[in-house]
Amino acid sequence: MKWATRAGVHIDRAACAWLIRRHIDADAEFLFVNDPSEVPADATAFDMRGVQLSHHGGDCSFETVLRHYDLADPVLWKIAELVHEADIDDERFDAPEAPGLDVILRGLSMTCDDERVLELTGPLFDGLYEYYRRAMLLGRPPA
């Protein structure tokens, strides 16, 4: 399936792409556009103005995608807190890791094209997922 988002990938778009590829569509193909009018008819748009899978009601796009696809995994919702704070920075969640995650993604977007950002951030989000999964199982941060 084709998925389209804005060019110039940052935190929310990278996290959504990871979420889509790992939990919704393993064969996802991502397209990067400069304007919503450039989204092909056969693509599902995300994290851009005027589309269903974007910011709504104070949620970032990652949270919207979780709700839309009814993904109740508590580890994904923990990652959603980080993504939300890194993207929106409204202090809704206690997510001290968020500023660092934001800096890493901004730096990657300055040195890599969008495809490469997704390639590099996939393992980063995999690592976050595994860290928080183990923390929830153990009831404490893993060693």
VOZATI-653514 format. One line per 3 residues: number of its first residue (from 1); for each residue x, y, z of C-alpha. Coordinates in pm, 1 decimal. Layout:
NUM) X,Y,Z  ...
***
This chain:
1) 0.0,0.0,0.0  115.1,356.4,-65.0  135.7,612.6,211.9
4) 209.1,981.3,158.5  336.1,1249.4,392.3  508.0,1584.2,376.9
7) 868.7,1601.8,265.4  1121.1,1698.7,532.8  1058.0,1416.4,779.5
10) 1074.2,1503.5,1149.0  964.6,1322.2,1463.8  591.8,1265.6,1406.7
13) 628.7,1160.1,1042.4  920.7,927.3,1118.5  734.1,772.4,1412.1
16) 416.6,729.2,1205.5  611.1,564.4,923.4  767.5,322.8,1174.2
19) 426.0,252.3,1329.2  269.8,191.8,989.1  549.0,-37.6,873.3
22) 574.9,-238.0,1198.0  211.0,-258.5,1307.7  -19.0,-182.6,1013.6
25) 138.7,-246.5,672.1  469.8,-435.8,654.8  492.4,-362.8,280.5
28) 427.8,10.6,313.4  569.6,232.7,41.1  622.6,593.5,148.4
31) 593.3,896.0,-78.7  702.1,1245.3,20.7  515.9,1545.9,-117.2
34) 539.0,1921.4,-79.0  164.6,1983.4,-87.0  -142.3,1773.4,2.0
37) -265.8,1822.6,-355.7  29.8,1607.4,-471.1  -89.8,1297.8,-281.2
40) -176.8,1027.9,-537.0  -533.6,897.5,-527.8  -409.8,548.4,-436.4
43) -211.0,666.9,-132.7  -318.0,716.3,227.6  -199.4,1054.8,352.5
46) -70.3,1114.0,704.1  70.7,1402.3,909.6  -40.5,1684.8,682.1
49) -314.1,1944.9,697.2  -663.8,1839.3,608.0  -619.5,1461.1,622.8
52) -774.7,1207.9,857.4  -442.4,1073.5,990.7  -299.6,1398.2,1123.8
55) -318.6,1620.7,1430.0  -669.5,1622.7,1579.3  -809.2,1730.3,1915.0
58) -468.2,1801.2,2066.5  -321.6,1468.7,1952.7  -19.3,1434.9,1729.3
61) -47.8,1222.3,1415.8  107.9,918.2,1586.7  -172.3,921.4,1845.6
64) -432.0,968.3,1570.8  -296.9,665.7,1381.3  -305.2,457.1,1700.8
67) -669.6,553.6,1759.3  -773.0,509.2,1394.8  -632.5,156.3,1373.9
70) -744.1,70.1,1728.7  -392.6,-18.5,1843.0  -417.6,-63.8,2219.3
73) -61.1,-186.1,2286.5  51.0,5.4,2599.3  409.9,16.1,2472.6
76) 296.2,199.3,2159.6  104.7,443.8,2377.2  418.7,507.0,2584.8
79) 606.7,585.2,2264.3  314.0,809.2,2168.6  383.6,1017.7,2479.3
82) 743.3,1074.3,2365.8  641.7,1155.3,2010.9  366.7,1389.2,2131.6
85) 601.8,1585.6,2357.6  880.8,1596.8,2099.6  637.7,1716.8,1833.0
88) 397.6,1940.2,2024.7  586.5,2017.2,2350.2  272.1,2104.8,2544.5
91) 385.2,1925.8,2862.5  83.2,1694.7,2851.1  308.9,1401.5,2939.2
94) 611.4,1355.0,3160.9  851.8,1258.6,2884.7  1203.2,1378.8,2967.2
97) 1343.9,1184.3,2670.2  1135.8,1384.6,2421.7  1372.4,1681.2,2366.9
100) 1664.4,1447.7,2294.3  1456.9,1241.5,2054.1  1350.2,1561.7,1879.8
103) 1711.8,1680.3,1842.8  1820.1,1345.6,1697.8  1539.8,1349.7,1439.0
106) 1598.2,1714.0,1348.3  1969.0,1645.0,1300.6  1899.8,1343.9,1080.2
109) 1659.4,1549.0,869.7  1938.5,1802.4,815.7  2188.3,1543.7,692.9
112) 1976.5,1277.9,519.4  1700.6,1257.7,264.2  1357.5,1141.8,380.3
115) 1402.9,776.2,280.4  1731.1,760.6,471.1  1571.8,920.3,779.3
118) 1310.7,643.1,781.1  1580.3,380.8,729.4  1780.9,511.1,1027.2
121) 1489.8,575.6,1260.0  1331.1,232.6,1214.8  1589.5,67.1,1444.6
124) 1570.9,365.4,1681.8  1196.8,316.0,1730.2  1245.6,-61.8,1747.1
127) 1487.5,0.1,2034.1  1246.8,234.1,2211.6  974.1,-24.8,2174.3
130) 1187.8,-301.9,2321.3  1313.2,-82.2,2607.3  961.0,19.5,2712.5
133) 826.8,-333.5,2659.9  1085.7,-472.1,2900.5  1030.6,-186.3,3145.2
136) 659.3,-266.7,3156.9  728.4,-637.9,3207.1  981.3,-571.9,3483.5
139) 797.1,-283.2,3646.6  1119.4,-81.0,3637.7  1371.6,47.5,3382.8
142) 1565.1,-246.0,3234.1  1934.7,-272.8,3308.5
***
